[in-house]
Amino acid sequence: MCVPNSTSEPKLAKCDEWIKTYDHDAFTADMKKLGEELEKNQGDADVRHLNKMILWSNICGAVGMFTMGFGVGLLPIVALSTFTFTRWTMIAHHTCHGGYDKCHPNKNRWNRFKFAVGGLWNRLCDWFDWMMPEAWNVEHNNRHHYCLSEIDDPDLVENNLVDLRDAPIPVALKWLAVPLIATTWKWFYYAPNTYKELKLARWRKAGKKIPEGVVPSDAVTIRALIFGSGTPFYSFWEFFSIVIGPYLLIHFFLFPLPLLAIGEYLGTGCAMYISAVKNLFLAELLTNAHGFLAIVTNHAGNDMYRFRDGCRPYSGSFYLRQVLASVDFWTGSDINDFMHGYLNYQIEHHLWPNLSMLSYKRSQPLVKALCKKHGVPYVQENVFLRLKKTVDIMTGASSMRWFPEDYERKFIEKDALVEAAKKDKKLLSDKCMEAVHE
């Protein structure tokens, strides 16, 4: 990014020159209109599509469950891994965002305020994973989505991996850490950090002061809890007993227990149980890697923008940032989308987080066309190309772009004026109604 010229329009780097002809108001109006149309058109087809994806996910789970006791093998590992991945990325993800609040007939379950929250039983029935659903809802649905690519974004790869980026070792050696991170990140980083965001939100609501020296945007990991100074927000025992302990015990050791009885009946002893436990742990490594590939790569790369200040939700700046700091992967068929966990529509999802999976599929070509119309960069690439760009960010081989500061401020000020005009219009309308009644 070039230094702004104080006597004229800010000078832009070549990659930012599209901003010169960008019409902020027109882009905002088009995105708002499309979002309203998409929400209005949701209905039975969206529910049928959800049910199809649930069926496919459950088939994967059933195949894994019925084969995991017959020796360690690729089939149970892939099936169990895919079930865990899709249950989170497709079913829990879009339900917890409210994607089916208005169109699903069963409001007691398929609702953002009901699904997987309220206790261990609901977590078991709806979405059982390392992360506590209530914590993930705060960290992802609120902090990540409405602070995207800012320092307060808890999923900002460039900030979270600053120790690795700055480590005084060759980049080639840093690459050796990537497979370890990719196969353990859900329990090592994501579970403790989402719980930190939940506790932090509760502290702020209660008016508690953040202890001096504590940086709220710093990630909390298992390493920090066990070997470091920990966190003032919770103890390791609280985290283990409430968040990861139930999943570790139930998923890996209690869930396959019936195979002990079956093994005794078949005369194989505990061999089936041991095979199942091994398959579950290997599937855990694979589902971490699958999730890393489809999730962590969504907002990282040297073609993704970073921002300095927050913006108003669903303002022009908000819509622009969701496009500039997100990337779509290959889109199209249901099987392709299923294996991507419907995270291949990341731009569309960030523009309107509370829509269904089918709405994102419908909207993708429309959003791409609108971005082309307004000259806004729309990035869509193969997920493995994005993996390479993400690893470059992680290791410090490349860095993300900073959005030009003068334009960032200019667009935020424009949004504030639009919001003020709305309030003035509302006040004027109220005065007119009062005059009529008089």
C-alpha positions in Angstrom: 0.0 0.0 0.0 1.4 3.4 -0.9 1.6 6.4 1.4 -1.4 8.8 0.8 -0.7 12.1 -1.0 -1.8 14.9 1.2 -2.6 17.3 -1.7 -4.8 15.0 -3.8 -6.6 11.7 -3.8 -4.7 9.0 -2.0 -2.2 7.2 -4.2 -3.0 3.6 -4.6 -0.9 0.5 -5.2 -1.7 -1.3 -8.5 -3.6 -4.0 -6.7 -5.9 -1.4 -5.1 -6.6 0.7 -8.2 -10.1 -0.7 -8.6 -11.1 1.5 -5.6 -10.8 4.6 -7.8 -13.9 3.7 -9.8 -15.8 1.8 -7.0 -19.3 3.2 -6.3 -19.8 2.5 -2.6 -23.5 3.4 -2.5 -24.5 1.4 -5.6 -22.6 -1.7 -4.4 -24.3 -1.5 -1.0 -27.8 -1.1 -2.6 -27.3 -4.1 -4.9 -26.1 -6.3 -2.0 -28.9 -5.3 0.3 -31.5 -5.9 -2.4 -30.1 -9.3 -3.3 -30.0 -10.4 0.3 -33.6 -9.4 0.9 -34.7 -11.4 -2.2 -32.8 -14.5 -1.1 -34.3 -14.4 2.3 -37.8 -13.9 1.0 -37.4 -16.9 -1.4 -36.4 -19.4 1.3 -38.9 -22.2 1.9 -39.6 -25.9 1.6 -36.8 -26.5 -1.0 -34.2 -25.3 1.5 -35.6 -27.7 4.2 -35.5 -30.6 1.7 -32.0 -29.8 0.8 -31.0 -29.7 4.4 -32.6 -33.1 5.0 -30.7 -34.5 2.0 -27.4 -33.3 3.5 -28.3 -34.7 6.9 -29.0 -38.0 5.3 -25.7 -38.1 3.5 -23.9 -37.1 6.7 -25.7 -39.8 8.7 -24.9 -42.5 6.1 -21.2 -41.6 6.6 -21.7 -42.0 10.3 -23.5 -45.3 10.0 -20.9 -46.8 7.7 -18.2 -45.7 10.1 -20.0 -47.0 13.1 -20.8 -50.4 11.7 -17.3 -51.0 10.2 -15.0 -49.5 12.9 -14.8 -52.8 14.9 -13.5 -54.9 12.0 -9.9 -53.9 12.1 -8.2 -50.6 11.4 -9.1 -49.5 7.8 -9.6 -46.6 5.4 -13.3 -47.1 5.1 -14.3 -46.5 8.8 -11.7 -43.7 9.2 -12.9 -41.8 6.1 -16.6 -42.4 7.0 -16.2 -41.3 10.6 -14.1 -38.3 9.7 -16.6 -37.1 7.0 -19.5 -37.5 9.4 -17.8 -35.3 12.0 -16.7 -32.8 9.4 -20.1 -32.4 7.8 -22.1 -32.5 11.0 -20.2 -29.4 12.0 -19.5 -27.4 8.8 -22.9 -28.0 7.2 -25.6 -28.9 9.7 -24.5 -27.2 12.9 -22.9 -24.3 11.2 -25.8 -23.1 9.2 -28.4 -24.0 11.8 -26.5 -22.1 14.5 -26.4 -19.1 12.3 -30.2 -19.1 12.0 -30.3 -20.3 8.3 -33.4 -22.4 9.0 -35.1 -20.3 11.7 -37.8 -19.0 9.4 -38.3 -21.8 6.9 -38.0 -25.0 9.0 -41.3 -26.3 10.4 -39.6 -27.7 13.6 -38.8 -24.5 15.5 -38.0 -26.5 18.7 -34.8 -27.9 17.2 -33.8 -26.3 13.9 -33.4 -22.9 15.4 -30.2 -20.9 16.4 -31.4 -20.6 20.0 -32.3 -24.3 20.4 -29.8 -26.4 18.3 -27.1 -28.1 20.4 -27.3 -25.6 23.3 -28.7 -25.8 26.8 -26.8 -28.8 28.2 -24.9 -32.0 27.4 -27.9 -33.9 26.2 -28.7 -31.4 23.4 -25.0 -31.3 22.6 -24.9 -35.1 22.2 -28.0 -35.2 20.1 -27.4 -32.3 17.8 -23.7 -31.5 17.4 -21.1 -33.3 19.6 -17.5 -32.1 19.0 -14.5 -30.6 20.9 -16.0 -27.1 20.9 -18.8 -26.2 23.3 -21.7 -25.0 21.0 -22.5 -21.9 23.1 -18.8 -20.9 23.0 -18.6 -21.4 19.3 -21.7 -19.4 18.7 -20.0 -16.4 20.4 -16.6 -16.8 18.8 -17.7 -17.6 15.3 -21.2 -16.2 14.8 -20.5 -12.9 16.5 -16.8 -12.1 16.9 -15.5 -13.6 13.7 -18.3 -12.6 11.4 -18.7 -9.0 12.6 -14.9 -8.3 13.1 -13.7 -10.1 9.9 -10.1 -9.5 9.2 -9.7 -7.0 12.0 -7.4 -7.5 15.0 -10.5 -8.5 17.0 -11.3 -11.3 14.6 -10.4 -14.4 16.7 -9.8 -16.5 13.5 -7.3 -14.1 11.9 -4.5 -16.5 10.9 -1.9 -13.8 10.4 -2.4 -12.7 14.1 -2.8 -16.1 15.6 0.3 -17.6 14.0 2.5 -14.5 14.8 4.9 -16.7 16.9 5.5 -19.0 14.0 5.7 -16.2 11.5 8.3 -14.4 13.6 10.3 -17.4 14.6 14.0 -16.9 13.7 14.2 -20.2 11.7 14.1 -21.0 7.9 10.6 -21.1 6.3 11.3 -24.7 5.3 11.5 -25.7 9.0 8.3 -23.8 9.7 6.5 -25.9 7.2 7.3 -28.9 9.4 4.9 -27.5 12.0 2.0 -27.3 9.6 1.0 -31.0 9.6 1.0 -31.0 13.4 -1.2 -27.9 13.5 -3.6 -29.2 10.8 -4.2 -32.5 12.6 -4.7 -31.1 16.1 -6.1 -27.6 15.8 -9.6 -28.3 16.9 -8.8 -29.4 20.4 -5.5 -27.7 20.7 -6.5 -24.2 19.6 -10.2 -23.9 18.6 -11.9 -25.5 21.7 -10.0 -23.4 24.3 -10.1 -20.2 22.2 -13.9 -20.4 21.6 -14.4 -21.0 25.3 -12.2 -17.9 26.0 -14.5 -15.8 23.8 -17.6 -17.1 25.7 -16.1 -16.3 29.1 -14.8 -12.9 27.8 -18.3 -12.0 26.6 -19.7 -12.9 30.0 -17.0 -10.8 31.7 -17.8 -7.8 29.6 -21.6 -8.2 30.1 -21.0 -8.3 33.9 -18.9 -5.2 33.7 -15.7 -7.0 34.9 -12.4 -5.3 34.2 -9.9 -7.2 32.0 -6.8 -7.8 34.1 -3.8 -5.6 33.3 -1.4 -7.2 30.8 -4.1 -9.5 29.3 -4.7 -8.9 25.6 -8.3 -10.1 24.7 -7.4 -10.7 21.1 -4.6 -13.2 22.0 -5.5 -16.8 21.3 -5.7 -19.3 24.2 -4.3 -22.8 23.4 -3.9 -26.0 25.3 -0.2 -25.2 25.5 -0.9 -22.0 27.3 -3.3 -23.7 29.7 -0.9 -26.5 30.7 2.6 -25.1 30.2 2.1 -21.4 30.1 0.5 -18.8 32.4 -3.0 -19.9 31.5 -5.8 -17.5 31.2 -7.7 -15.4 33.8 -11.0 -16.4 32.3 -11.1 -20.0 33.3 -9.0 -22.8 34.8 -7.8 -25.9 32.9 -10.0 -28.1 35.1 -13.1 -26.0 34.2 -12.2 -26.2 30.6 -11.6 -30.0 30.7 -14.7 -30.9 32.7 -17.1 -28.7 30.7 -15.7 -28.5 27.2 -13.3 -31.2 26.0 -13.6 -33.8 28.7 -17.1 -35.1 27.9 -16.2 -35.4 24.2 -12.9 -37.2 24.9 -14.5 -39.7 27.2 -17.8 -40.3 25.5 -16.8 -40.2 21.8 -13.5 -42.2 22.0 -14.2 -44.6 24.9 -17.9 -44.9 25.8 -19.3 -44.8 22.3 -17.6 -48.0 21.1 -18.3 -49.9 24.4 -21.0 -52.2 22.9 -18.2 -53.7 20.8 -16.8 -55.3 24.0 -20.0 -57.3 24.5 -20.2 -58.2 20.8 -16.5 -59.2 20.9 -17.1 -61.5 23.9 -20.1 -63.1 22.1 -18.1 -63.7 19.0 -15.1 -64.9 20.9 -12.7 -62.1 19.8 -12.3 -60.6 23.2 -11.6 -56.8 23.2 -10.1 -56.8 19.7 -13.2 -55.1 18.2 -13.3 -52.4 20.8 -9.6 -51.7 20.4 -10.0 -51.5 16.6 -12.9 -49.1 17.1 -10.9 -46.8 19.4 -8.0 -46.8 17.0 -10.2 -45.9 14.1 -11.9 -43.1 16.0 -8.5 -41.5 16.9 -7.3 -41.8 13.3 -10.5 -40.4 12.0 -10.0 -37.5 14.4 -6.6 -36.7 12.8 -8.2 -36.8 9.4 -11.3 -34.7 10.2 -9.0 -32.1 11.8 -7.0 -32.0 8.5 -10.2 -31.9 6.4 -11.5 -29.1 8.6 -8.2 -27.2 8.4 -8.3 -27.4 4.6 -11.8 -26.2 4.2 -12.0 -23.7 7.1 -8.7 -22.1 7.9 -8.1 -21.3 4.2 -11.3 -19.2 3.9 -9.8 -15.9 4.9 -6.0 -16.2 4.5 -3.7 -15.3 1.6 -1.7 -12.4 0.2 -4.7 -11.4 -1.9 -7.0 -11.1 1.2 -7.4 -7.7 2.9 -7.0 -6.6 6.5 -8.8 -3.7 8.2 -7.9 -1.3 11.1 -11.3 -0.3 12.5 -14.7 -1.9 13.0 -17.7 -1.1 10.8 -21.4 -1.2 11.2 -23.1 -4.6 10.5 -24.8 -4.7 7.1 -23.4 -1.4 6.1 -21.6 -0.7 2.8 -18.2 -1.3 4.5 -19.5 -4.6 6.0 -20.6 -5.9 2.6 -17.4 -4.8 0.9 -15.2 -6.5 3.6 -17.0 -9.8 3.4 -16.0 -10.0 -0.3 -12.5 -8.7 0.1 -11.5 -10.8 3.0 -13.2 -14.1 2.0 -12.6 -16.6 -0.8 -14.9 -19.1 -2.6 -13.6 -22.5 -3.7 -14.9 -24.6 -6.6 -18.7 -24.7 -6.5 -21.4 -26.6 -8.3 -22.6 -30.2 -7.6 -24.0 -31.4 -4.3 -21.2 -33.9 -3.8 -18.5 -31.2 -4.4 -20.3 -28.9 -2.0 -20.8 -31.7 0.5 -17.0 -32.5 0.6 -16.3 -28.8 1.0 -18.8 -28.7 3.9 -20.6 -25.9 2.0 -17.7 -23.6 3.0 -16.9 -23.2 -0.7 -19.6 -20.4 -0.6 -17.7 -18.4 2.0 -18.2 -15.0 0.4 -22.0 -15.5 0.1 -22.2 -16.9 3.6 -20.3 -13.9 5.1 -22.5 -11.4 3.2 -25.7 -13.0 4.7 -24.8 -15.3 7.6 -28.4 -16.3 8.3 -29.3 -18.0 5.0 -29.5 -21.6 4.1 -26.9 -23.7 2.2 -29.2 -23.8 -0.8 -29.5 -20.0 -0.8 -25.7 -19.7 -1.0 -25.6 -22.1 -4.0 -28.3 -20.0 -5.7 -26.6 -16.7 -4.9 -23.0 -17.5 -5.9 -23.2 -16.6 -9.6 -25.3 -13.6 -8.8 -22.8 -12.2 -6.3 -19.9 -12.9 -8.6 -21.7 -11.0 -11.4 -22.4 -8.0 -9.0 -18.8 -7.9 -8.0 -17.7 -7.8 -11.7 -20.3 -5.1 -12.3 -18.8 -2.9 -9.6 -15.2 -3.8 -10.1 -14.8 -5.4 -6.7 -12.2 -8.3 -6.6 -14.0 -11.6 -6.2 -11.6 -14.5 -5.4 -12.5 -18.1 -6.3 -9.8 -20.7 -6.5 -9.2 -24.4 -5.9 -9.0 -25.2 -2.2 -5.5 -26.7 -2.5 -4.2 -23.5 -4.0 -5.7 -21.6 -1.1 -4.0 -24.0 1.3 -0.6 -23.0 -0.2 -1.4 -19.3 0.2 -2.6 -20.0 3.8 0.6 -21.8 4.7 2.6 -18.9 3.3 0.7 -16.6 5.7 1.3 -19.0 8.6 5.0 -19.2 8.0 5.6 -15.6 7.2 6.5 -16.3 3.6 3.9 -13.7 2.6 1.5 -11.2 4.3 -2.0 -10.1 3.8 -2.9 -6.7 2.2 -3.9 -3.7 4.3 -6.9 -1.9 2.9 -5.9 1.7 2.1 -6.5 3.7 5.3 -7.9 6.8 3.8 -10.6 4.8 1.9 -11.3 2.7 4.9 -12.1 5.8 6.9 -14.0 7.4 4.0 -16.3 4.4 3.6 -17.0 4.2 7.3 -17.9 7.9 7.4 -20.2 7.4 4.4 -21.9 4.6 6.3 -22.3 6.8 9.3 -24.0 9.5 7.2 -26.4 7.0 5.7 -27.3 5.7 9.2 -27.8 9.3 10.4 -30.0 10.1 7.4 -32.2 7.0 8.2 -32.7 8.2 11.8 -33.5 11.8 10.6 -36.0 10.4 8.1 -37.6 8.2 10.8 -37.8 11.2 13.2 -39.4 13.3 10.4 -41.9 10.5 9.7 -42.8 10.4 13.4 -43.4 14.2 13.4 -45.6 13.9 10.4 -47.7 11.2 12.0 -48.0 13.4 15.1 -49.2 16.3 13.0 -51.8 14.1 11.3 -53.2 12.9 14.7 -53.4 16.5 15.9 
